[in-house]
Amino acid sequence: MEKNKKVTELTELKQTFTIAKSAIVLEFKGLTVETDTAFRKSVRDHKGQYRVGKNTLLRLAVKDTVFESLSPYFKGASSVATTQEDMVAFAKVLNDFLKDNPAVTFKAGLSDGKPLALKDIQQLANLPSREVLIAKLLYLIKSPISGLAITLDAIRKQKEQGQ
């Protein structure tokens, strides 16, 4: 790779790591082009990025970021999936991909500055989506209010019948 391309890629990687909230390092030996393309599309659909990069450039890109502790994992055939959005949806995509592709292995991860293990990704993947959690919360908030409204309406009707 010529120097100008390396500088451009390093700048792009640095920007990716600067704005990302979460990053997962994977080893991708034995992955077909079709599978890799499908995974990239799935990650993009969930507002993430997936990149295969040279380990030296990846190490330089994470330097002086919250992801600097991932540096030792950039060995061998490394790729990085990052997101600045909902980690639960991102974890679902990663978990499904890792289940369906045993050739791909999880190396390390960080989310909001905290280390992630594979079991953490699996636990996050089993959580309901953000939209479902919000719907459940709204139901819980609405439930006591509607109960109060029914009770007040019953009291009103009772008073009307008593007069």
Beta strands, then each sheet from edge to edge (+ up, - down):
strand 1: 22-27
strand 2: 48-52
strand 3: 78-83
strand 4: 105-111
strand 5: 114-116
sheet 1: 2+ 3- 1+ 4- 5+
end
